């Protein structure tokens, strides 16, 4: 059975794009903007990044490869003076804004919730903590 050339080209293109997407790198930096020490713990379904302790103004970062099917999710707990809070620190499609192969975001942890900015701090989007 002969496959028409346009369909073969489309099939090869789809394989190339999905394979290339699986290598997309994400780097997240978490900055303590609370004015006091914060303990945090980040993980995904398969990866536990362990407990971290951040001094005021200090940062911690990690990187990972995006899920091939666009379902990447990392969430973190933060021990704040007013109790433990949770937030989805990386959640597709919310955070894969432009489909770039390498994305770098910084999250400033503030009392009302985390605020995301790109590496140049040219924009900042603030969010509320996850509901328990």
C-alpha positions in Angstrom: 0.0 0.0 0.0 1.4 3.3 -1.1 1.1 6.3 1.3 0.6 9.6 -0.5 3.6 11.9 -0.1 1.8 14.8 1.7 0.6 12.3 4.4 4.1 10.9 4.8 5.5 14.3 5.2 2.9 15.2 7.8 3.6 12.0 9.7 7.3 12.7 9.8 6.7 16.3 10.8 4.5 15.2 13.7 7.1 12.7 14.9 9.8 15.3 14.8 7.8 18.0 16.6 6.6 15.7 19.4 10.2 14.3 19.9 11.6 17.8 20.0 9.0 18.9 22.5 9.9 16.1 24.9 13.3 17.7 25.3 12.0 21.1 26.3 13.7 22.4 29.5 12.0 24.4 32.2 14.0 26.2 34.9 12.2 27.5 38.0 13.7 29.8 40.6 11.9 30.4 43.9 12.8 33.6 45.7 11.9 34.2 49.4 10.2 37.7 49.4 8.6 37.2 52.8 11.2 38.9 55.1 11.5 35.7 57.2 12.9 32.2 56.7 10.6 29.9 54.7 10.7 26.1 54.5 9.4 24.7 51.3 9.0 21.3 49.7 8.5 20.8 46.0 7.6 17.7 44.0 5.8 16.2 41.1 4.1 12.9 40.7 7.4 11.2 40.1 10.1 13.5 41.5 10.5 14.6 45.1 12.9 17.6 45.3 13.1 17.4 49.1 12.9 20.1 51.8 14.5 23.4 51.3 15.1 26.3 53.7 15.3 29.8 52.3 16.6 32.9 54.1 14.9 36.2 53.2 15.9 37.4 49.8 17.6 34.1 48.9 16.6 31.8 46.0 16.6 28.1 45.1 16.1 26.7 41.6 15.5 23.5 39.8 15.0 22.4 36.2 13.2 19.6 34.5 12.1 18.4 31.1 8.5 19.0 30.1 6.1 16.0 29.8 5.7 15.0 26.2 1.9 15.3 26.4 1.9 18.7 28.1 0.8 17.5 31.5 3.8 18.6 33.6 3.0 19.6 37.2 5.2 20.5 40.1 3.7 21.7 43.3 5.3 23.1 46.5 4.3 23.5 50.1 5.4 26.6 52.0 5.6 26.9 55.8 4.6 30.5 56.4 4.2 32.4 59.7 0.4 32.0 59.3 0.4 28.3 58.4 1.2 25.9 55.5 0.2 27.0 52.0 0.3 25.1 48.7 0.8 26.2 45.2 1.2 24.6 41.7 4.6 26.1 40.9 4.5 24.7 37.4 1.3 23.7 35.7 0.7 23.2 32.0 -0.8 24.8 30.0 -0.8 27.9 32.4 3.0 28.2 32.5 3.9 27.1 29.0 2.9 30.5 27.6 4.6 30.5 24.3 5.7 26.9 23.7 9.4 27.7 23.9 11.9 24.9 24.2 13.7 26.5 27.2 11.7 28.6 29.7 13.0 30.3 32.8 10.7 31.7 35.4 11.2 33.2 38.8 8.6 32.9 41.5 8.7 35.5 44.4 7.0 34.0 47.4 4.9 36.8 49.1 2.4 36.6 52.0 -0.6 36.8 49.7 0.7 34.3 47.3 3.4 33.6 44.7 4.2 36.1 41.9 5.7 34.8 38.6 8.0 36.8 36.4 10.2 36.0 33.4 14.0 36.1 33.8 14.1 39.8 32.9 11.4 40.7 35.4 9.6 42.3 32.5 6.2 41.1 33.7 4.8 39.8 37.0 1.7 37.7 37.5 0.5 37.1 41.1 -1.7 34.2 42.2 -3.5 33.2 45.3 -2.5 30.1 47.2 -4.2 26.9 46.3 -7.3 26.1 48.2 -6.9 23.2 50.6 
